Amino acid sequence: MPDIFNAALELPRIPIGQWAEGFVDWLENNLGPLLDFATNATTWAFDELSGLLTWPAPVVVTALCAVLAFVVRGWGFALFTLLGLALVASLGYFEPMMQTTALVLIASLVAIVVAVPIGILAARNRAVSQVVRPVLDLMQTLPPFVYLIPAVILFSIGATPGLLSTVVFALPPAVRLTELGIRQVDPEMVEAGQAFGAPPRQVLTGIQLPLAMPSIMAGVNQVIMLSLSMVVIAGMVGMPGLGQSIYEAVTRNQIGPGAESGLSVVILAIFLDRLTSSFGAGKGLLSRLRKPLSATSR
């Protein structure tokens, strides 16, 4: 009797899994050429950029990064960059680090190209903002591993699913901070531009975007940091670089390689974070050189 009663109270099973399989089959049958193009494009971009970054000797790349760090932020950051990258090279993880850097740069560039226009539209149109905001909330609520599932289903394993999931995962902060930066521009500045007869596009490019640039650059910094974290996680689906080294070390319980590859990720993360935050805050030798140059021009 209890079994009959419990069976009567059971809810019917909803075949969501079958629906998902049917949807994926439809995508593969109807969008096969587009998926192949995405795979070929991402693979080509990764191969070319990683080949460019690994072509010079590690000593040359380390020296160039140290010079860039000095120009952007000063001696302290340059010394950290020199010692950090030299340590990674001595550990034998310089090539995986360059592969990870290539993946981060590609994913960040695509995410910024997509996110900044969406942020601009959301700042200038309240209806777009109301549609975009809950989508961004959902994207930031989902765990990072969830992004890998549809990418692996559509593109199998390798660099392509990791790159695409990284792009989607890194989008929200760039959209939010672009919208926030434009909305925080002083309305009087916008009204002044409109009073002088500037069209909306000129107001955007000449007033709003320059004044919102610190906020936009903060979004770029967050995109790069999220891309780096997701690229490491995507190592479990065959994405090359430091993420794959960490995943192999964890699955094989190799403490030494895990510590070395993890330290390499930390050094790369600090370098990218300090570098991009300096561009946003206007710090370093480069900004100090602008002042005398601008004064001389006047």
Secondary structure, 3 states (H helix, E strand, C coil): CHHHHHHHHCCCCCCHHHHHHHHHHHHHHHCHHHHHHHHHHHHHHHHHHHHHHHCCCHHHHHHHHHHHHHHHCCHHHHHHHHHHHHHHHHHCCHHHHHHHHHHHHHHHHHHHHHHHHHHHHHHHCHHHHHHHHHHHHHHHHCCHHHHHHHHHHHHCCCHHHHHHHHHHHHHHHHHHHHHHHHHCCCHHHHHHHHHCCCCHHHHHHHHHHHHHHHHHHHHHHHHHHHHHHHHHHHHHHCCCCHHHHHHHHHHCCCHHHHHHHHHHHHHHHHHHHHHHHHHHHCCCHHHHHHHHHHHHHC
